[in-house]
Amino acid sequence: MVSNWDERDGWIEADWDPAKEISLTLFLDGAEMATILCTPEKLNALVVGFLRSEGIIERLEDIVLMRVCEDEGVADVRLARPSKVPEKRILTSGCGVGVTFESGSSLVPIRSGYRSNPGQVISCMKQLLHSDGGRNTKGGLHLSALSDGESLLVVSRDVGRHNTLDKIFGECLFRGIETRDRMLLTTGRISSEMVAKAVKMGVPLAASINSPTDRAVRLAEEMGVAVVGYARAGKLTAYSHLERLRG
C-alpha cells in the first residue's frame, strides 16, 4: 500500500504495482563483463543488443551458447571466437548508472538520404505513448520504439532508457528486422550514449518527448543524425540535421 495526498481529500491509501527492477550480471566466455540494472522483460534481446551495440558481436551466429537466468540474475554467453572483455568502462548517464565500453571514437557517420517530416514524427510518437496497452500505468519505465515512419516495428520498455535501445537492437537481430534508415522514438532524454547506439543501428533520426544533452547534439551533428526533442502535443524541436525533417 502507498499513501496519496491531495488538497481536497488529504491522505488516502491505495494499491501500488511497482515497476520491477533486477540486476543482471553478464559473463562473456567465463569472464564477468558488466552488471546491468534492468526490467526483467526481453532479457535475451537485451543481452544480444548490448553485445551488438558494444561491437562484441556482429550477428547472432557469433554466439554459440547463451543462458539467461532471471532468478539467478546471470547471463552467460559463449562466443564462436573468444573475445577479450574490454578493460575501459564508461559509466553512462542512464537510470541506475549504466556502463558502456564505447567512447564514440569507433563510430562511422551515417551516410543516408533518409527524410521524414514533423507530422510523421508526431504521429509515431503518439503510437508509442499509446502502445503499451495501459501496462505502463505503474510508471517508472521508459518506452522506446523503432519505426518505419508509418508504424512501430519493435517496442520495448525498461527502467533504463539505454536498455530499451539494446532490447530493440537485440530483438531486431532475432527477428531479422532491418534497423537502418529507420526512426527511433523514446520517452527518455537523448544522451550521447543514446546517439551512439542509434549510429550503431544505422538510424538517422532519433526523437524524444524529452530534451537532448549538448554532447548528444554535437555527436549527432558529426554522425549525421537528426535529433528531435519535445515531440508532443503537435509540436517538436529539431536540434541537428534539419534537412532530414524536410522530406
Rosetta silent file (secondary structure, phi, psi, omega in degrees, C-alpha in Angstrom):
SEQUENCE: MVSNWDERDGWIEADWDPAKEISLTLFLDGAEMATILCTPEKLNALVVGFLRSEGIIERLEDIVLMRVCEDEGVADVRLARPSKVPEKRILTSGCGVGVTFESGSSLVPIRSGYRSNPGQVISCMKQLLHSDGGRNTKGGLHLSALSDGESLLVVSRDVGRHNTLDKIFGECLFRGIETRDRMLLTTGRISSEMVAKAVKMGVPLAASINSPTDRAVRLAEEMGVAVVGYARAGKLTAYSHLERLRG
SCORE:     score description
SCORE:     0.000 S_00000001
   1 L     0.000  148.142  173.734    0.000    0.000    0.000 S_00000001
   2 E  -126.796  168.081  179.647    1.014    3.607   -0.594 S_00000001
   3 E  -118.790  118.745  177.000   -0.466    6.877    0.648 S_00000001
   4 E   -98.093  147.381  178.900   -1.614    9.517   -1.820 S_00000001
   5 E  -130.692  136.202  167.171   -2.307   13.119   -0.792 S_00000001
   6 E  -141.302  162.385 -170.997   -4.254   15.923   -2.440 S_00000001
   7 L   -70.358  -17.255  179.853   -5.518   19.219   -1.063 S_00000001
   8 L   -87.116  -46.067 -173.245   -9.178   18.223   -1.311 S_00000001
   9 L  -106.192   -8.951 -177.739   -9.208   14.743    0.258 S_00000001
  10 E    73.650 -141.180 -176.149   -5.959   14.672    2.234 S_00000001
  11 E   -88.199  133.636  177.544   -4.314   11.258    2.685 S_00000001
  12 E  -137.309  130.263  177.661   -5.814    8.178    1.018 S_00000001
  13 E   -77.915  144.209 -178.546   -4.303    4.682    0.959 S_00000001
  14 E  -146.695  157.702  175.493   -4.018    2.996   -2.430 S_00000001
  15 L   -72.693  155.777 -179.847   -2.627   -0.157   -4.002 S_00000001
  16 L  -136.595  125.604  176.507    0.754    0.020   -5.693 S_00000001
  17 L  -113.381   88.130 -171.365    2.024   -2.127   -8.540 S_00000001
  18 L   -73.311  153.878  172.340    5.697   -1.102   -8.784 S_00000001
  19 L   -68.865  131.769 -177.643    7.946   -1.453  -11.795 S_00000001
  20 L   -85.295  137.699  178.882   10.231   -4.443  -11.190 S_00000001
  21 L  -131.217  134.373  177.184   13.987   -3.956  -11.384 S_00000001
  22 E  -128.995  165.105  170.981   16.697   -6.617  -11.272 S_00000001
  23 E  -106.695  130.151 -178.778   20.470   -6.705  -11.654 S_00000001
  24 E  -118.400  114.397  179.711   21.741   -8.931  -14.457 S_00000001
  25 E   -92.700  123.849 -176.731   25.434   -9.847  -14.421 S_00000001
  26 E   -98.913  124.055  175.320   26.787  -10.676  -17.859 S_00000001
  27 E  -108.632  128.976  179.923   29.601  -13.204  -18.232 S_00000001
  28 E  -114.995  115.476 -177.099   31.390  -13.384  -21.572 S_00000001
  29 L    51.231   40.819  175.533   33.400  -16.568  -22.198 S_00000001
  30 L    87.697   -9.760 -179.185   33.561  -17.114  -18.454 S_00000001
  31 E  -105.129  137.373  179.371   34.748  -13.599  -17.556 S_00000001
  32 E   -68.234  127.330 -177.243   32.490  -11.061  -15.868 S_00000001
  33 E  -103.460  -49.244 -176.058   31.789   -8.224  -18.294 S_00000001
  34 E  -166.001  159.724  171.728   29.140   -5.965  -16.727 S_00000001
  35 E  -117.027  124.973 -175.653   26.138   -5.781  -14.430 S_00000001
  36 E  -110.524  126.342  171.953   23.043   -4.217  -15.945 S_00000001
  37 E   -85.829  123.136 -170.215   20.165   -2.817  -13.897 S_00000001
  38 E  -153.770  170.725  171.590   17.075   -3.586  -15.927 S_00000001
  39 L   -89.044  134.280 -174.371   13.425   -4.591  -16.126 S_00000001
  40 L   -75.673   59.200  174.821   13.065   -8.403  -16.420 S_00000001
  41 L  -131.696  139.831  177.814   11.489   -8.370  -19.887 S_00000001
  42 L    51.654   47.375 -177.176   13.097   -9.446  -23.157 S_00000001
  43 H   -66.592  -36.069  176.639   16.357  -10.280  -21.352 S_00000001
  44 H   -60.468  -44.362  179.005   17.679  -12.331  -24.281 S_00000001
  45 H   -64.718  -38.814  178.866   17.162   -9.337  -26.572 S_00000001
  46 H   -61.091  -46.660 -178.645   18.811   -7.043  -24.014 S_00000001
  47 H   -63.585  -48.707 -179.082   21.942   -9.203  -23.795 S_00000001
  48 H   -64.360  -43.086  179.529   22.272   -9.641  -27.555 S_00000001
  49 H   -64.718  -39.187  177.617   21.562   -5.975  -28.233 S_00000001
  50 H   -62.292  -46.628  179.782   24.084   -4.860  -25.618 S_00000001
  51 H   -64.068  -37.208  179.388   26.808   -7.079  -27.118 S_00000001
  52 H   -69.917  -43.574 -178.080   25.976   -5.853  -30.632 S_00000001
  53 H   -70.041  -23.602  176.925   25.947   -2.172  -29.697 S_00000001
  54 L   -87.832   -1.035  177.359   29.273   -2.586  -27.896 S_00000001
  55 L    78.980   13.472  179.456   30.801   -4.165  -31.014 S_00000001
  56 L   -75.645  -36.816  176.946   31.418   -7.548  -29.338 S_00000001
  57 L  -126.839  161.051  175.316   29.281   -9.388  -31.915 S_00000001
  58 L  -112.261  -29.778 -176.985   28.105   -8.607  -35.434 S_00000001
  59 L  -150.476  166.965 -178.779   25.416  -11.266  -35.864 S_00000001
  60 H   -60.949  -30.937 -177.993   23.610  -13.967  -33.920 S_00000001
  61 H   -65.390  -14.047  177.270   25.907  -16.610  -35.389 S_00000001
  62 H   -73.339  -13.290  179.132   28.764  -15.139  -33.342 S_00000001
  63 E  -103.842  125.844  179.011   27.084  -16.641  -30.261 S_00000001
  64 E  -101.605  -20.501  178.648   27.322  -20.416  -29.777 S_00000001
  65 E  -154.009  136.625  175.553   25.698  -20.565  -26.335 S_00000001
  66 E  -145.127  125.453  176.677   23.607  -18.187  -24.262 S_00000001
  67 E  -125.758  121.291  179.182   21.956  -18.852  -20.920 S_00000001
  68 E  -119.411  121.115 -178.486   19.933  -16.134  -19.227 S_00000001
  69 E  -122.498  109.738 -179.180   18.512  -16.826  -15.767 S_00000001
  70 L   -65.373  -41.364 -177.155   16.339  -14.139  -14.203 S_00000001
  71 L   -61.239  -38.442  179.772   16.164  -15.917  -10.827 S_00000001
  72 L   -87.746  -15.354 -177.491   19.960  -16.035  -10.538 S_00000001
  73 L    67.253   38.595 -174.804   20.464  -12.640  -12.180 S_00000001
  74 E  -133.861  138.823  170.794   23.062  -14.112  -14.532 S_00000001
  75 E  -125.027  122.856 -178.376   23.582  -14.167  -18.296 S_00000001
  76 E  -115.008  119.396 -177.180   26.308  -16.478  -19.606 S_00000001
  77 E  -122.109  132.336  174.671   27.405  -16.034  -23.227 S_00000001
  78 E  -117.414  132.221 -176.259   29.973  -18.084  -25.150 S_00000001
  79 E   -98.675  155.595  176.831   31.240  -16.825  -28.488 S_00000001
  80 L   -63.734  -38.321  174.868   32.262  -18.723  -31.602 S_00000001
  81 L  -121.659  115.469 -176.408   35.532  -16.831  -31.486 S_00000001
  82 L   -50.956  138.329  179.937   36.684  -15.910  -27.966 S_00000001
  83 L  -127.438  135.438  178.989   36.748  -12.191  -27.306 S_00000001
  84 L   -76.539  135.145  178.512   38.590  -10.401  -24.522 S_00000001
  85 L   -66.264  125.069  178.003   36.404   -8.301  -22.268 S_00000001
  86 L   -55.417  142.147 -177.109   37.243   -4.597  -22.842 S_00000001
  87 L   -86.492  -35.038 -176.381   39.045   -3.106  -19.846 S_00000001
  88 L   -84.533  119.334  178.785   37.901    0.516  -20.092 S_00000001
  89 L  -111.914  141.790  178.586   34.373    1.052  -18.815 S_00000001
  90 E  -117.636  121.440  175.620   32.427    4.295  -19.080 S_00000001
  91 E   -73.193  128.952 -177.150   29.613    4.993  -16.629 S_00000001
  92 L   -92.429  174.681  179.074   26.635    6.308  -18.573 S_00000001
  93 L   -91.180   16.124 -177.870   24.001    8.849  -17.613 S_00000001
  94 L   -73.144  166.410  178.483   21.298    6.182  -17.683 S_00000001
  95 L   -61.353  132.091  179.998   18.880    5.366  -14.880 S_00000001
  96 L    79.545   -0.465 -177.199   20.686    3.395  -12.207 S_00000001
  97 L    64.441  103.047  178.452   24.006    4.300  -13.888 S_00000001
  98 L   -91.992 -174.258 -179.420   24.729    2.018  -16.825 S_00000001
  99 E  -138.094  142.934  174.437   28.008    1.015  -18.378 S_00000001
 100 E  -140.544  157.560  176.262   29.407    1.157  -21.885 S_00000001
 101 L  -110.395    5.745 -175.919   32.760    0.387  -23.462 S_00000001
 102 L   -98.574  116.404  179.271   32.088    2.712  -26.424 S_00000001
 103 L   -90.250  -12.066 -179.202   33.825    6.095  -26.298 S_00000001
 104 L   101.552  -13.498 -176.631   32.477    7.186  -29.679 S_00000001
 105 L   -70.502  -21.703 -177.885   35.854    7.108  -31.423 S_00000001
 106 L   -94.463    0.131 -177.675   34.927    3.994  -33.439 S_00000001
 107 L   -72.834  144.129  178.320   31.647    5.359  -34.774 S_00000001
 108 L  -112.497  125.590 -178.928   31.221    5.856  -38.514 S_00000001
 109 L   -54.378  144.808  179.464   28.976    8.740  -39.685 S_00000001
 110 L   -79.053  124.939  175.131   25.676    7.727  -41.262 S_00000001
 111 L  -107.086  102.668 -174.215   25.521    8.324  -44.996 S_00000001
 112 L  -153.092  147.135  175.652   21.849    8.237  -45.877 S_00000001
 113 L   -94.366   18.154 -176.245   19.269   10.152  -47.871 S_00000001
 114 L   -56.980  134.560  176.870   16.637    9.388  -45.234 S_00000001
 115 L  -135.302  146.586  173.618   13.904   12.020  -44.926 S_00000001
 116 L  -138.992 -161.047  175.951   10.852   12.367  -42.696 S_00000001
 117 L  -155.364  161.180 -177.830    8.635   15.259  -41.610 S_00000001
 118 H   -55.268  -38.302 -179.653    7.231   16.657  -38.349 S_00000001
 119 H   -60.676  -42.386  178.639    3.811   15.109  -38.956 S_00000001
 120 H   -64.462  -43.165 -179.300    5.278   11.610  -39.206 S_00000001
 121 H   -61.761  -47.207 -179.923    7.346   12.064  -36.054 S_00000001
 122 H   -62.460  -42.273 -179.685    4.369   13.322  -34.037 S_00000001
 123 H   -63.347  -44.617 -179.820    2.144   10.525  -35.342 S_00000001
 124 H   -67.560  -35.665  178.188    4.690    7.820  -34.490 S_00000001
 125 H   -65.673  -38.582  176.729    5.266    9.318  -31.041 S_00000001
 126 H   -61.402  -40.898  177.555    1.536    9.166  -30.364 S_00000001
 127 H   -61.119  -41.217 -179.805    1.596    5.487  -31.322 S_00000001
 128 H   -63.071  -46.434 -176.082    4.447    4.891  -28.900 S_00000001
 129 H   -67.580  -19.399  178.546    2.709    6.620  -25.996 S_00000001
 130 L  -108.949    8.567 -172.464   -0.418    4.518  -26.584 S_00000001
 131 L   -82.689  -16.082 -170.559    1.392    1.286  -27.472 S_00000001
 132 L   -86.744    4.025  175.615    1.724   -0.166  -24.003 S_00000001
 133 L    58.648   28.908  179.366   -1.909   -1.128  -23.614 S_00000001
 134 L    81.859   -3.507 -175.753   -2.158    0.570  -20.253 S_00000001
 135 H   -74.182  -13.882 -177.307    0.573   -1.657  -18.756 S_00000001
 136 H   -93.660   13.329 -178.823    2.867    1.325  -18.106 S_00000001
 137 H   -65.568  -20.934  179.083    0.475    2.927  -15.631 S_00000001
 138 H   -69.015  -16.584  176.614    2.735    1.803  -12.784 S_00000001
 139 L    73.657  177.220  177.414    5.237    4.431  -14.016 S_00000001
 140 L    80.454    1.891 -177.781    8.981    4.448  -13.659 S_00000001
 141 L  -118.126  143.734  173.290    9.571    2.858  -17.057 S_00000001
 142 E   -92.767  145.720  173.675   10.921    4.274  -20.303 S_00000001
 143 E  -114.482  141.114  173.954    9.364    3.322  -23.631 S_00000001
 144 E  -142.225  158.468 -179.410   11.224    3.223  -26.948 S_00000001
 145 E  -152.013  153.712  170.101   10.365    2.027  -30.431 S_00000001
 146 E  -105.298  130.673 -176.218   11.798    1.514  -33.897 S_00000001
 147 E  -129.211  152.252  173.972    9.526    2.840  -36.639 S_00000001
 148 L   -94.055    8.623 -179.078    9.434    2.836  -40.420 S_00000001
 149 L    98.033  -15.806  178.524    7.740    6.238  -40.295 S_00000001
 150 L  -117.642  -44.376 -178.592    4.256    4.778  -40.509 S_00000001
 151 L  -135.280  167.798  178.708    4.029    2.072  -37.850 S_00000001
 152 E   -90.311  124.803 -178.038    6.023    0.776  -34.890 S_00000001
 153 E   -86.829  -41.324 -179.968    8.161   -2.252  -35.766 S_00000001
 154 E  -142.769  136.167  177.179    9.525   -3.039  -32.296 S_00000001
 155 E  -124.782  138.631  177.011    8.576   -1.602  -28.892 S_00000001
 156 E  -138.681  159.067  176.554   10.488   -2.051  -25.647 S_00000001
 157 E  -141.623  149.086 -178.191   10.269   -0.781  -22.078 S_00000001
 158 E  -168.273  164.238  175.445   12.724   -0.724  -19.198 S_00000001
 159 L   -70.953  -23.284  179.208   13.810    1.233  -16.134 S_00000001
 160 L  -109.376  128.620 -177.944   16.871    2.316  -18.149 S_00000001
 161 H   -66.020  -33.687  177.684   16.451    4.254  -21.370 S_00000001
 162 H   -65.779  -36.265  178.740   19.700    2.807  -22.779 S_00000001
 163 H   -61.675  -34.942 -178.865   18.387   -0.695  -22.097 S_00000001
 164 H   -62.732  -36.603  179.083   15.329   -0.022  -24.250 S_00000001
 165 H   -72.328  -37.912  176.685   17.540    0.597  -27.286 S_00000001
 166 H   -63.805  -38.955  178.063   19.617   -2.520  -26.615 S_00000001
 167 H   -63.923  -39.642  177.817   16.407   -4.546  -26.358 S_00000001
 168 H   -63.795  -46.667 -178.815   15.260   -3.135  -29.699 S_00000001
 169 H   -60.788  -44.398 -179.682   18.606   -3.907  -31.355 S_00000001
 170 H   -65.956  -43.609  179.537   18.599   -7.440  -29.965 S_00000001
 171 H   -64.478  -35.787  177.142   15.005   -8.169  -30.927 S_00000001
 172 H   -64.477  -36.688  175.912   15.662   -6.923  -34.451 S_00000001
 173 H   -64.769  -43.765  179.335   18.573   -9.377  -34.719 S_00000001
 174 H   -63.698  -39.097 -173.977   16.356  -12.229  -33.524 S_00000001
 175 H   -96.135   -1.695  179.170   13.501  -11.294  -35.876 S_00000001
 176 L    69.173   33.281  179.541   15.575  -10.267  -38.892 S_00000001
 177 L   -93.906  128.536  179.592   14.266   -6.687  -38.887 S_00000001
 178 L   -71.653  131.957  179.186   16.410   -4.080  -40.647 S_00000001
 179 L   -98.771  -18.738 -176.691   17.331   -1.155  -38.408 S_00000001
 180 L   -68.523  145.836  178.991   18.997    1.069  -40.986 S_00000001
 181 L    56.361   42.158  174.345   17.126    4.107  -42.295 S_00000001
 182 L  -117.879 -177.197  178.734   14.502    3.875  -39.574 S_00000001
 183 E  -118.385  132.657  174.099   13.287    6.243  -36.858 S_00000001
 184 E  -101.206  136.373  178.336   13.930    5.775  -33.131 S_00000001
 185 E  -126.017  140.939 -178.932   11.407    7.113  -30.641 S_00000001
 186 E  -151.476  154.291  174.709   11.843    7.281  -26.888 S_00000001
 187 L   -92.000   -8.008 -177.354   10.329    8.796  -23.778 S_00000001
 188 L   -91.888  163.374  175.981   13.777    9.217  -22.212 S_00000001
 189 L   -63.148  140.394  178.234   16.277   12.023  -22.508 S_00000001
 190 E   -88.607  110.760  178.166   18.579   11.643  -25.539 S_00000001
 191 L  -101.543  175.986  178.920   22.163   11.455  -24.292 S_00000001
 192 H   -63.850  -32.736  177.888   25.370   10.969  -26.259 S_00000001
 193 H   -66.456  -35.498  177.881   25.219    7.222  -25.450 S_00000001
 194 H   -66.592  -41.671  177.507   21.743    7.071  -26.978 S_00000001
 195 H   -63.601  -41.601  179.063   23.004    8.761  -30.132 S_00000001
 196 H   -60.284  -41.155  178.107   25.944    6.348  -30.294 S_00000001
 197 H   -66.010  -38.568  177.308   23.559    3.391  -30.129 S_00000001
 198 H   -61.311  -42.016  179.392   21.425    4.946  -32.887 S_00000001
 199 H   -62.885  -43.677  178.614   24.518    5.295  -35.070 S_00000001
 200 H   -59.967  -30.894  179.214   25.445    1.642  -34.488 S_00000001
 201 H   -84.802   -7.680 -177.976   21.936    0.734  -35.648 S_00000001
 202 L    76.006   24.588 -177.145   22.227    2.944  -38.734 S_00000001
 203 L   -92.362  121.101 -176.142   19.305    5.093  -37.559 S_00000001
 204 L   -92.697    2.005  179.844   19.400    8.670  -38.936 S_00000001
 205 E  -145.771  124.834  178.390   16.596   10.150  -36.789 S_00000001
 206 E  -126.240  126.872 -176.066   16.055    9.938  -33.030 S_00000001
 207 E  -127.108  146.372 -179.775   13.088   11.637  -31.355 S_00000001
 208 E  -140.332  158.708  171.610   12.024   12.055  -27.740 S_00000001
 209 L   -83.411   -5.682 -179.726    9.302   13.720  -25.728 S_00000001
 210 L  -106.887 -164.532 -177.904   12.194   14.977  -23.604 S_00000001
 211 L  -109.470  158.782  174.495   15.277   17.040  -24.448 S_00000001
 212 E   -90.889  165.046  172.921   18.753   16.037  -25.645 S_00000001
 213 L   -88.332  163.020  179.967   22.033   16.881  -23.928 S_00000001
 214 H   -63.639  -37.350  179.242   24.516   19.262  -25.543 S_00000001
 215 H   -66.787  -35.644  177.491   27.003   16.434  -26.048 S_00000001
 216 H   -62.559  -42.068 -179.020   24.306   14.359  -27.750 S_00000001
 217 H   -66.989  -41.567  178.351   23.600   17.173  -30.213 S_00000001
 218 H   -62.114  -44.180  179.496   27.295   17.656  -31.005 S_00000001
 219 H   -65.794  -40.185  179.578   27.746   13.940  -31.634 S_00000001
 220 H   -62.227  -39.761  177.099   24.575   13.818  -33.731 S_00000001
 221 H   -60.100  -43.575 -179.111   25.849   16.684  -35.921 S_00000001
 222 H   -69.043  -34.085 -171.617   29.088   14.787  -36.550 S_00000001
 223 H   -95.830   -1.230  177.623   27.355   11.441  -37.166 S_00000001
 224 L    80.790   25.910 -177.899   24.556   12.597  -39.491 S_00000001
 225 L  -106.548  129.758  173.704   21.696   12.002  -37.030 S_00000001
 226 E   -82.768  122.356  178.641   18.686   14.280  -36.759 S_00000001
 227 E  -106.779  128.830 -178.848   17.819   14.738  -33.087 S_00000001
 228 E  -121.867  135.021  177.410   14.291   15.814  -32.160 S_00000001
 229 E  -124.401  165.997  177.510   13.088   16.813  -28.710 S_00000001
 230 E    51.107   41.055  179.438    9.782   17.740  -27.084 S_00000001
 231 E   -82.309   86.266 -177.564    7.835   15.818  -29.750 S_00000001
 232 E  -163.175  158.790  177.376    4.399   16.063  -28.180 S_00000001
 233 L    52.350   38.899  176.058    1.118   17.979  -28.343 S_00000001
 234 L    74.225   15.053 -179.575    1.590   18.729  -32.033 S_00000001
 235 E  -133.804  161.666  172.627    4.994   20.368  -31.551 S_00000001
 236 E  -160.778  165.076  176.747    8.667   19.427  -31.704 S_00000001
 237 E  -126.672  127.877  178.029   12.131   20.968  -31.649 S_00000001
 238 E   -97.599  130.716 -176.260   14.876   19.978  -34.117 S_00000001
 239 L  -109.796  -19.298 -179.017   18.442   20.204  -32.802 S_00000001
 240 L  -154.591  153.268  175.737   20.505   18.769  -35.651 S_00000001
 241 L    45.271   59.676  179.636   20.283   17.913  -39.356 S_00000001
 242 H   -57.521  -27.210 -177.893   17.038   19.767  -40.003 S_00000001
 243 H   -59.712  -26.675  179.692   17.220   18.645  -43.639 S_00000001
 244 H   -72.914  -12.784 -179.692   16.116   15.154  -42.565 S_00000001
 245 H  -105.913   10.342  179.086   12.822   16.641  -41.340 S_00000001
 246 L  -115.693   46.962 -176.595   12.016   18.482  -44.534 S_00000001
 247 L   -82.620    0.000    0.000   11.003   15.443  -46.542 S_00000001
